Amino acid sequence: DLSGRIVAEPSGTPGPDEARRGALYGFAAYLAWGAFPLYFHALIPATALEILAHRIVWTFVLCLAILMVRRDLAWLRPLARRRRLVAGISVAAVLVAINWVVYVEAVVSGNVTEAALGYFLNPIVTVALGVFVLGEKLRPLQWVAVGVGLLAGVYLSVAGGRVPWIALILAFSFAGYGLAKKRLGETLPALHSLTAETVVLSPIALGVIVWLGVTGQQTFTQGPPLHPALIILGGAITAGPLILFAAAARRVPLVTIGLLQFITPVLQLLCGVLLLGEHMSTERWIGFGIVWLALLLLSVDSLAARPRSPAEVAHLR
């Protein structure tokens, strides 16, 4: 979810005002993603499949409306002729759809805390994919963090008596989505990328909506008027944080983005425990603690390895 986040290197060195503004945009984006459990919980009794289908369709409608207002549709025709790019976008779209539906299913089935675990594990899985898929080299502290993350997964599986499938699917699907986006490169701006992905998914989503209606399983036209309004709002709730995040990524260093991303699973965990009444066993708290240790190691490594500004270098001298 925490779906469709696109990381780009900031262009140039932003001034202090721009950096502060970027940090605020990033904070707002991750705050919104962190509050998603409350939104999806409010959509019950809609199923995860119905929520996913409507979320895709209404996000596409919103993106298309924005592009039409901006008169920014000329890129669609050339994109359709680039088959390899379309194939890559399709893979990314499928991965983010898997992430979305599993996350929503976690919320509506009372497993928000396990979903939060998935997003805590995501940076560790992303680092591991960088090594085993892209052949990237890790620094010693990063290796330790990956090892501690693996230990957390084993501990949670053994102590909980089952493999935490929801957390693992969320972590691997979103890490895979990030890998797909990296291989595509910075080919499309954030809004164009989200539009292209929803173009790929919308025919399937519309088919799902029709099938749910024919089989009497849809809730969109049933219940109080607030219910369909909340479902339609899913378009803005999906696109809004992405636009904020894209604005942040252009203004602040990736280290800052990396540290801000922990806001989302922390808020998800708090929503699950404090607001939605989910139980956290002692074993799961210990497992979370091991994961947090791995994330602390990654954060320390990122801060130590970040490029220093000329002012910082002069100060060190």
RAGIWO-V909475 format. One record per pair of residues at least 12 apart in sequence whose ideal C-beta (glycine too) atoms are under 6 Angstrom apart, sorted by the first residue. I is the first residue (numbers start at 1). J is the second residue. D is the distance in whole Angstrom. If there is no record, write none. Layout:
# RAGIWO-V909475
i: <I;I>
j: <J;J>
d: <D;D>
This chain:
# RAGIWO-V909475
i: <1;1;1;2;2;2;3;3;3;4;4;4;5;6;7;8;8;10;14;18;19;19;22;22;22;23;25;25;25;26;26;28;29;29;29;30;30;30;32;33;33;34;34;34;34;37;37;37;37;38;40;40;41;42;43;44;45;46;48;48;48;48;50;51;52;52;53;53;53;54;54;55;55;56;56;56;56;57;57;58;58;58;59;59;59;59;60;60;61;62;62;63;63;88;89;90;91;92;92;92;93;93;93;95;95;95;96;97;98;99;99;102;102;103;106;111;112;112;112;112;113;113;113;113;114;114;114;116;116;116;117;118;118;118;119;119;120;120;121;121;122;122;122;123;124;124;124;125;125;125;126;126;127;127;128;129;129;139;141;141;142;144;145;145;145;148;148;149;152;152;152;155;156;159;190;190;194;255;255;258>
j: <33;36;103;33;119;264;96;99;100;96;194;242;245;190;249;186;249;250;251;251;251;252;248;251;252;252;244;247;248;248;260;244;241;244;245;260;263;264;241;241;264;263;264;267;268;107;112;268;271;271;104;107;107;230;230;108;219;219;101;104;105;108;212;104;100;101;205;208;209;231;234;234;238;198;201;202;205;202;205;232;234;235;198;235;238;239;198;202;235;235;239;194;195;184;196;200;180;177;180;181;197;200;201;173;176;177;177;201;173;173;174;169;170;115;166;166;268;272;276;278;269;272;278;280;164;166;167;265;268;269;167;167;170;171;264;265;265;291;167;171;171;174;175;298;146;149;294;171;172;175;175;178;142;146;146;175;179;301;297;301;301;297;294;297;298;293;294;294;287;290;291;287;287;283;242;246;242;302;306;302>
d: <6;6;5;5;6;5;5;6;5;6;5;5;6;5;6;6;5;6;5;5;6;6;5;3;4;6;5;5;4;3;5;5;4;4;4;5;4;5;4;6;4;6;4;3;6;5;5;6;4;6;5;4;6;6;6;6;6;5;5;4;4;6;6;5;5;4;4;4;5;5;6;4;6;6;5;6;4;6;5;5;5;3;5;5;4;6;4;5;6;4;5;6;4;5;5;5;5;6;4;6;4;4;5;5;5;4;5;6;5;4;5;5;6;6;5;6;6;3;6;6;6;4;5;6;6;5;5;4;4;4;4;4;3;5;6;4;5;5;6;4;5;5;6;6;6;4;6;5;6;4;4;6;6;6;5;5;5;6;6;4;6;6;5;4;5;6;4;4;6;4;5;5;4;4;6;4;6;5;5;6>
